[in-house]
Amino acid sequence: MEVCSLSQPNFQAMSIKELHTYVLAHRENIEAFHAYVDKLHAQATWVEMPPLQSLDDLENYPDFLNKLNKG
């Protein structure tokens, strides 16, 4: 039995948006998913914070509010 191997795109050369689109179209491709998560982690545009108990807790996280307001 012959296995057909298709060459994969260069995930490292793809932008996050391109990788996102690729991963959605090829959900079974674990390598693409890992490349996407690695790029997201390297970009690190998120602010980590514990779960909020109420909306008033947002006042305790000015970094988060600044990023949210910048859109």
N, C-alpha and C positions, 0 to 999 in steps of 0.2 A: 504494500500500500504506500503510495507516494503522498507526502504531506506538502501542500502548497504553502510556501512562506511568502507573505507579503511584507514588503519593507515598510517600516513605520516612519512617520514624519520625524524630523528633528525637534523633539519637544523642548530642548534647551534654547533653540532659536525662536520658538513661538512666544508671542506675548501672552500675558495672563488672559486677556479676552479671547485670543485664538485658542488657547488651551482649554478654557472654559467651554467654548463651543464644541471643540473636539471631544472633550470628556462627555458632554451631554449626548453627542451623537454616537459615541463608542463606549458606553457605560461598562462594558465587560473588560476594557483595557486598563488593567491595574497599573501598568507602567505609566500610562498617560495621567492617571489619577494622582499617582505619587509625584510626578513632575509638577503637576498643577499645585498640589499642596505645598511642595518645596518652594515654588515661586511665591506663593502667598505668604509663607512663613518668612522668606527672605525679604519681602517687601515690608512686612510688619506695619501695616497702616492702622491696626486696631489698637484700642486701649483696653487693657484687661482690668476688670473690676468685679467685685463679688456681686451676687444677685441683690437686687433692690428689694427693700421691704415695702417701699411706697415711692411714688413719684417725687416726693420731697427729698428722698435720698440722692437724687441727681445733683443737688446743690453741693454734695460732698465730693463730687468728681468733676472739677472744672476742666480737666484735660479732655474728658469725654464730651462735655458740653461744647467746648471750643471746636472739636472735630465735627461734631454734629451740626453746629452752626455754619461751618465752612462748606458743608455739603459735599 
